[in-house]
Amino acid sequence: MSRFTAFLAYSAVASLIYTALLFNLLPLPGVSREVKEDLLPVVPWWTLVSFGSYLLWQVGWALFNFNDVPEAYESLMVDIKNAKDFLRERGVDVDS
């Protein structure tokens, strides 16, 4: 099973459980009905914000550790040089 397939499977299960809880098809023991009605509608937004925060953290951490990967640095520098050369051939000023 690929990561994407696993992600879809877990997302489908979580969505089904959430929908069942939201429409009172599945009981939630130990939680009053008022609390359940107040918290469940904001769970998708909380999930979205949490996922966005996680992704921003991953990008920041990757940028912080970028110099620890010399091969990636060299590859990126070659790509930048090739792009500049390509643009110079077409008359674009990239040195300023």
N, C-alpha and C positions, 0 to 999 in steps of 0.2 A: 504494500500500500504506500503510495507516494505521500509526501507531506501535504500536498493540496487535497488529496482524497481524504486523508485523516482529518484535516481541518474542516472540510465540508461535512464529514460524518459527525464530528463533535459539535459543530455549529448547528446542524439539523437537530441533534438530540437536545442541545441546550435550548434551541428555539421552541421545540415541542414542549419541554418542561416549563419554560417561561410562559408560553401561551396557556397551558393548562392551569398554571398558578394564577395567571391574570384573569382568566374567566371562571375561576373558582371550581374548576373540574378536578383539581388535585388539592387535597387539604395540606396545610402547612402547620403542623403541630407546634404548639408553644408560642405562636405569634397571633396576636389579636387581629380581628378582621380590619379594624381601623388602621393599624400599623401596616398591614399587608396592602390595603388600598392606597395608603400614602407612599409607600416605598416602591412597589412594583412598577408603577408607570415611569419612574425615573431610571430604572435599571438600564434600559438601552442607552440613554445619554451617558450614564456613569461608565458603561462599558466602552462607548466610543471615546470618551475623554481619557480613560485609562489606557486604551490601546494607542491613542495618539501620543500620550506621554511616554509610553514604552518605546514607540518608534523614534521619537525625538531623542530619548536617552541613547538608543542604539546608534543613531547617526552621530550624536556628540561623542560617544565612546569610540566609535570607529575613527572619527577625525582626530581625537586625542591620541590614539594609538597608531596613527597613519605612518609616522616616522619609524615605527618598529617593524615595518614591512618594507625592506629596501627594494625587493623585486617589484612591488606595486608602485613604489615611488618612481623607479627607473622607467617602468612601463608607461606611467602617466606622463613623465617628462618627454618620452619619445612621441607619445600621441600629441602632446602640445606642440612639439617642434614640427611634426608632420602637418598639423592643422595650420600653423603659422605659414609654413612653406606653401601649402595649398592656396591659402588666401593671398599671399604675396604674388603668386603666379597669376592670379586673377585681378591684380591691381588694388587690393585692399591694404590700407596702411595699418599694420598691427604693432608697430614699434612705438607708438606714442602712448 
